[in-house]
C-alpha cells in the first residue's frame, strides 16, 4: 500500500490501522481500550456503522451518511466536540487575563506512569493543583483562592510518551473574606521554581503512600529507594506564561489543547514501503514544518501509548472554576464586572451546530444547491 499527500484524498490514520493493525495485534500485547480504539477508528464513518439515507427534495439526489464512532481518541470525531465544549466553557470562565501553566513529569518515571496510568495520572492532577493552590493562598504571593481548568496530555509532536498537564489559571483570585478580587503583584502568578519543587514533593509523597499501600506496580528493576532517587535526582519542569488579554483569546488558546489526539490526519503525509511519514514540530520555530519517518509498527505502537484508561477524565476543574463553586463564580463576576455569556450551541442538533460553526447549511443539496437533504429512513449499513 502506498499513499502520499499528493493523492486527491488525504491519508488517514484509519487507513493505516485498517491495513496494519491486525499484524500489530498478532505481535504485541494490547489492552481492551486500545483494541476498542482501533476498531472504532477503523470503522468510523464507514458502512460498518449505522447510518441514514437522505434525499434532496428538489432534484431527488440520494446521499448515504454513516455515523461517527465518537471515540475520544478518533482524530475525525473531535472537532465538533471541541467546539461544543469551548462554547459551554465560555459561560463559565471569568473575564481577564489567564496564565498557562504546564506541569511535566521527568522521563525517568515514564515506565512507572505507563503501567499505572489511571493512578499516576490522577496523582499528578491532584499534586499539581495542590501545589498551585497552596502557593496562591500564601500571603507572600497571591494570597487568594483561584481556580483552574486542567487538561492531560501524554505525547510530544513525535508521539513519544511524555505525560504532562496543561493548567489554565485566572490572573487573580478571590480574597479569603470574599470581598475583593486580588491581582498578582508581579509578572508571574507564583514563583515557578518554588512551584516546581512543591509539585515534585507532593508527587513523591503520593507515590510513597501508594507503594506503602501496595497499590502501585513497580517496573522491573525499580524499588522504593530507586524511585525516590529518580524523583529527586532530576529537576522537575514547570512552565508558565500569560495568555491573551480577554476570555475569547483564552478560549481560542485552550481549544488547541482540549480535544486534541496524539496525531491528526492533516499531519500524516505518506505511507510507503511499510513506513509512515508525518509532520512534527520544529523546536526552533514552533511550527509543524519538520517530518519524521517511522516503521508502521512503531507508528502504531506510539499512537496506542496514548489511549487513556476507560472512564478516565482528562479534563478537570479546580478551585473557583469547579462546578461545586458556582456561587463563588457569581461573586467573582460581580467583583470583576462581567456580562454572563449563554452558550449558543448547547442542546442544538448536530446539523445546526455544523451550520453555525461553518457558516454553511449542511442540509443544502451538494448537487443542485437548491433543495434540502431530508432523511428517507434509518439504514443499518452493517
C-alpha positions in Angstrom: 0.0 0.0 0.0 1.3 3.5 -0.9 -0.4 6.8 -0.2 1.1 10.3 -0.3 -0.3 13.8 0.3 -0.4 14.3 -3.5 -3.4 12.0 -3.8 -6.9 13.6 -4.1 -7.9 12.4 -0.6 -5.5 12.9 2.3 -4.0 9.9 4.0 -5.9 9.0 7.2 -4.9 7.2 10.4 -7.9 4.8 9.9 -6.3 3.6 6.6 -3.0 2.8 8.3 -4.8 0.9 11.1 -7.1 -0.9 8.7 -4.1 -2.2 6.7 -1.6 -3.0 9.5 -3.4 -3.2 12.9 -4.1 -7.0 12.6 -0.3 -7.6 12.1 0.5 -5.4 15.0 -2.0 -7.2 17.3 -0.5 -10.6 16.5 2.9 -9.5 17.7 2.0 -7.1 20.6 0.0 -7.3 23.8 -2.7 -4.7 23.8 -5.4 -3.9 26.3 -9.2 -3.8 25.7 -9.3 0.0 25.5 -6.6 0.0 22.8 -8.4 -2.7 20.8 -11.7 -0.8 21.1 -10.0 2.4 19.9 -8.5 0.6 16.9 -11.9 -0.9 15.9 -13.7 2.4 16.4 -11.2 4.5 14.3 -11.2 1.9 11.5 -15.0 1.7 11.3 -15.7 5.4 11.9 -18.0 6.9 9.1 -17.9 3.6 7.1 -20.6 1.2 6.1 -19.8 -0.8 9.3 -21.5 1.9 11.3 -25.2 2.6 11.4 -26.3 5.4 9.1 -29.1 7.1 7.3 -30.2 7.8 3.8 -31.2 11.3 2.7 -32.9 12.6 -0.4 -32.9 16.1 -2.0 -36.5 17.5 -2.0 -35.7 19.4 -5.2 -33.6 17.2 -7.6 -34.1 13.8 -6.0 -30.4 13.2 -5.3 -29.7 10.4 -2.7 -26.9 10.5 -0.2 -25.9 7.9 2.2 -24.3 9.1 5.5 -22.6 6.9 8.1 -22.3 7.6 11.8 -19.2 8.7 13.7 -17.6 6.4 16.2 -17.4 9.2 18.9 -14.3 7.6 20.4 -12.3 10.3 22.1 -9.1 9.0 20.5 -10.5 9.2 17.0 -9.0 12.2 15.1 -12.1 12.6 13.0 -14.6 13.0 15.8 -13.0 15.7 17.9 -13.8 19.0 16.0 -17.5 19.2 16.9 -16.9 18.0 20.5 -14.2 20.7 20.9 -16.4 23.4 19.5 -19.4 22.5 21.8 -17.1 22.1 24.9 -15.5 25.5 24.3 -18.9 27.2 23.8 -20.1 25.6 27.0 -17.0 26.7 28.9 -17.3 30.3 27.7 -20.2 30.7 30.0 -18.1 29.6 33.0 -14.8 31.4 32.5 -14.1 34.6 34.3 -13.0 37.6 32.2 -9.5 38.9 32.0 -6.0 37.5 31.6 -5.0 33.9 32.3 -1.8 32.0 32.9 -0.9 28.9 31.1 1.0 26.5 33.4 2.4 23.2 32.3 3.4 20.5 34.8 5.8 17.9 33.4 6.8 14.5 34.7 10.5 13.6 34.2 11.4 10.9 31.7 12.8 8.6 34.4 9.3 8.0 35.6 7.7 7.2 32.2 7.7 3.4 32.7 6.2 3.7 36.2 3.4 6.0 34.9 2.7 3.9 31.8 2.0 0.7 33.8 0.0 2.6 36.4 -1.8 5.1 34.2 -5.1 5.8 35.9 -3.4 6.0 39.4 -0.4 8.1 38.3 -2.4 10.5 36.1 -4.8 11.1 38.9 -1.9 11.7 41.2 -0.3 14.4 39.1 -3.6 16.2 38.6 -4.1 16.4 42.4 -0.4 17.2 43.1 -0.2 19.9 40.6 -3.4 21.6 41.8 -2.4 21.1 45.5 0.9 22.8 44.9 -0.6 25.7 42.8 -3.4 26.3 45.3 -1.1 26.3 48.3 1.2 28.9 46.8 -1.7 31.1 45.5 -3.2 31.1 49.0 0.1 32.1 50.5 0.0 35.8 51.6 3.6 36.2 50.3 2.4 35.6 46.8 -1.2 36.0 45.6 -2.9 35.5 48.9 -6.2 34.4 47.4 -8.3 31.5 46.2 -8.0 30.8 42.5 -9.1 28.0 40.1 -8.0 26.2 37.1 -9.1 24.2 34.0 -6.6 21.3 33.6 -6.0 19.1 30.6 -3.8 15.9 30.5 -1.6 15.2 27.5 0.7 12.3 27.2 2.6 12.9 23.9 5.1 15.1 22.1 4.7 16.0 18.4 6.6 12.8 17.5 4.1 10.8 19.7 6.8 9.9 22.2 5.3 9.2 25.7 5.5 12.4 27.7 2.9 12.8 30.5 2.2 16.5 31.3 -0.7 18.6 32.4 -1.8 22.0 30.9 -3.4 24.3 33.5 -5.3 27.5 32.6 -5.4 29.7 35.7 -7.1 33.1 36.1 -4.7 36.0 36.7 -6.0 36.7 40.1 -8.2 35.2 42.9 -10.9 35.7 45.5 -9.7 37.1 48.8 -10.4 35.0 51.9 -13.2 37.2 53.1 -14.8 37.0 49.6 -14.9 40.8 49.3 -12.1 41.5 46.8 -10.6 40.2 43.6 -6.9 40.1 44.1 -4.4 40.5 41.2 -0.8 39.2 41.1 1.8 41.5 42.4 4.4 40.8 39.8 4.8 39.3 36.3 4.0 35.8 37.4 1.2 34.3 39.4 3.6 32.4 41.8 7.4 31.7 41.6 8.0 28.9 39.1 11.0 27.4 40.9 9.1 27.1 44.2 6.1 25.7 42.3 8.3 23.1 40.7 9.8 21.9 43.9 6.5 21.8 45.7 4.9 19.8 42.8 7.8 17.3 43.0 7.5 16.9 46.8 3.7 16.3 46.6 4.2 13.7 43.8 6.9 12.0 45.8 4.7 11.8 48.9 1.8 10.5 46.8 3.9 7.8 45.2 5.4 6.8 48.5 1.9 6.3 50.0 0.8 4.3 47.0 3.8 2.0 47.4 3.2 1.5 51.1 -0.4 0.6 50.4 0.8 -1.8 47.6 -1.4 0.0 45.1 1.5 0.7 42.6 3.0 -1.8 40.2 6.8 -1.2 40.0 8.7 -1.6 36.8 11.3 -4.3 36.6 14.5 -3.2 38.4 12.8 -0.4 40.4 12.1 -0.3 44.1 11.0 2.4 46.6 14.6 3.6 47.1 15.4 3.8 43.4 12.1 5.5 42.7 12.9 8.3 45.2 16.3 8.7 43.6 14.6 9.0 40.2 12.3 11.6 41.6 14.8 13.8 43.5 17.7 13.2 41.1 16.0 15.1 38.3 14.8 18.7 38.0 11.1 18.9 37.6 10.0 21.4 35.0 7.0 23.7 35.4 6.5 26.2 32.6 4.3 29.3 32.8 3.3 32.2 30.6 0.5 34.7 30.2 -2.2 34.0 27.5 -4.5 36.5 25.8 -6.0 39.6 27.4 -9.6 38.5 27.0 -11.6 35.4 27.7 -12.1 34.9 24.0 -8.4 34.8 23.5 -8.1 32.4 26.3 -10.7 30.1 24.8 -9.1 30.1 21.5 -5.8 29.2 23.2 -7.4 26.5 25.3 -9.2 24.9 22.3 -5.8 23.9 20.9 -5.3 21.5 23.8 -8.7 20.2 24.9 -9.8 17.5 22.4 -6.5 17.0 20.6 -5.4 13.4 20.0 -1.9 12.1 19.5 -1.9 12.8 15.8 -4.2 14.4 13.3 -4.8 13.2 9.7 -3.5 16.6 8.5 -0.1 15.7 9.8 0.3 12.3 8.1 1.9 12.8 4.7 3.0 9.4 3.3 2.7 5.7 3.8 5.2 3.8 1.6 7.1 0.5 1.9 5.8 -0.1 5.4 6.9 3.3 6.7 4.8 6.3 7.8 6.0 9.9 7.4 4.3 12.7 9.3 4.9 16.3 10.2 6.1 17.3 13.7 7.1 20.4 15.5 10.4 22.2 14.9 11.7 23.1 18.3 13.3 26.3 16.9 10.3 27.7 15.1 7.5 26.1 17.0 5.8 25.2 13.6 5.0 21.8 12.2 7.5 22.1 9.3 9.7 19.1 10.1 9.0 15.5 9.1 9.8 12.2 10.7 9.5 8.7 9.2 8.8 5.6 11.3 8.3 1.9 10.6 4.5 1.4 10.6 4.6 -0.9 13.6 6.5 1.7 15.6 4.0 4.3 14.4 1.1 2.2 15.7 2.9 1.4 19.0 3.4 5.1 19.7 -0.1 6.0 18.9 -1.6 3.3 21.2 0.6 4.5 24.1 -1.8 7.5 24.4 -5.1 5.6 24.6 -6.4 6.6 28.1 -7.9 4.1 30.6 -11.6 3.7 30.3 -13.7 6.3 32.2 -10.7 8.5 32.9 -11.4 12.2 32.9 -8.6 14.0 31.1 -10.2 17.5 31.6 -10.8 18.6 35.2 -11.8 21.8 37.0 -10.4 23.0 40.3 -11.0 25.7 42.8 -13.3 28.6 42.0 -13.7 27.2 38.4 -15.0 23.8 39.6 -18.8 23.1 39.3 -19.0 22.9 43.1 -18.1 26.6 43.4 -20.8 28.1 41.2 -21.9 30.6 43.9 -18.3 31.8 44.2 -18.1 32.3 40.5 -21.1 34.7 40.7 -19.3 36.6 43.5 -16.1 36.8 41.3 -18.1 38.1 38.3 -19.7 40.8 40.4 -16.3 41.9 41.7 -14.7 41.9 38.3 -17.7 43.1 36.3 -18.8 40.8 33.5 -21.9 40.1 31.4 -23.0 36.5 31.6 -22.5 34.5 28.3 -25.1 31.9 27.4 -23.8 29.0 25.3 -25.2 29.2 21.8 -24.6 25.6 20.8 -25.9 23.8 23.9 -28.9 21.5 23.2 -28.8 22.0 19.4 -28.9 19.2 16.9 -25.5 18.5 15.4 -26.6 19.7 11.9 -27.4 23.2 13.4 -24.1 23.2 15.2 -22.3 22.4 12.0 -24.1 25.3 10.3 -23.3 27.8 13.0 -19.6 26.8 13.1 -19.0 26.6 9.3 -21.5 29.3 8.3 -22.9 26.9 5.7 -26.2 25.0 5.9 -25.2 21.3 5.8 -28.7 20.3 4.7 -28.4 22.0 1.3 -28.0 19.6 -1.6 -24.4 19.5 -2.9 -25.7 18.6 -6.4 -28.4 21.2 -7.2 -27.6 23.7 -4.4 -31.4 24.5 -4.1 -33.1 21.6 -2.3 -32.6 20.3 1.2 -31.4 16.8 2.0 -34.2 15.1 4.1 -33.9 11.7 5.8 -35.7 8.9 4.0 -35.3 6.1 6.5 -32.8 4.8 9.0 -30.3 2.5 7.3 -28.3 -0.1 9.1 -25.3 -0.1 6.8 -23.7 -3.1 8.6 
